[in-house]
Amino acid sequence: MRYKSKPIEVEAALFDGQSIPEFARDRAAISEDGHSLVVQSHEGERLCSVGDYLVLTDGGQLLVRDGPLFETLFELIF
């Protein structure tokens, strides 16, 4: 059998190494090295590097996703 992903919309922000998106501020902090974020997600503590995306799902889950993979799966709608 073959499957196709259901279309979903998420809120997301590319981490540029400068700022934490508002939707992630209560669950993310700049790491000790100052070049990444330590993110508390439902998957456990995750490291978000420059070029990764912080993703907030409709269910309120905060995820860290690799930049190239995210850009393959999602397109900007607004």
N, C-alpha and C positions, 0 to 999 in steps of 0.2 A: 504494500500500500504506500501511497505517497501522501505527504501532508504539506500544507501551506500555512504560514504564520497568519494569525488573525491580525488585522490592522489595529494598531494601538497608538495612542499619543502619550508622550511623556514630557515632563519638564526636565530640561537638561542644560548643563553649562560646561563649557570647555574650561578646564583648570589652566590658567595662564601663569601660575606661580606668584600672582600678585594679590588676589582677593578670593574670599570664600563667598559663593553665591548665598543670597539671603535664605533660600530654602534649606540650606545645609548648615547654617551657622550654629545651630544648637547641637549638632552631631559631628562637627569637624573642627580640627585645630591644626595650626601650622606645626609641622614636625620640628624636632630639635635641630635638624640640619637647615631648616628654613627654606627648603626647595620642594617640599611635598606636603600633603595633608594626611593626617591620621583621621580616618573616618570610622565612626561607630555605625555599622550597618547590621541588618538582620543576618548577614553572612559572617558576622564577627568583625574584629578590627581589621580594616583594610587601609592600604597605602595608596593615595592618589597622587600620581606624578604629573608634572607638566605635560600637557598633551592628552591626558586622560579626561573622561567626562564624568561628572557627577550627575546621576540620574535620579529623579524622584518619580516613583510610580504613582498611579491613581490610588493604590492601596496605602500610600504613605511610606513605602520602603525606599531607603536611600541606598543606591548602588554605585559602585565604581566600575566603569567600563573603559577598556582600552580604546584610544582614539580611533585608529583605523577600523577596528571592528564596529564600533558605534557608527561611524560614518558609512559603513557598508550597509548596516541594517536600518538606519534612520535617515530621513531627509528633513531639512528645516522647512516648517510650514508657515511660521510667522515669527 
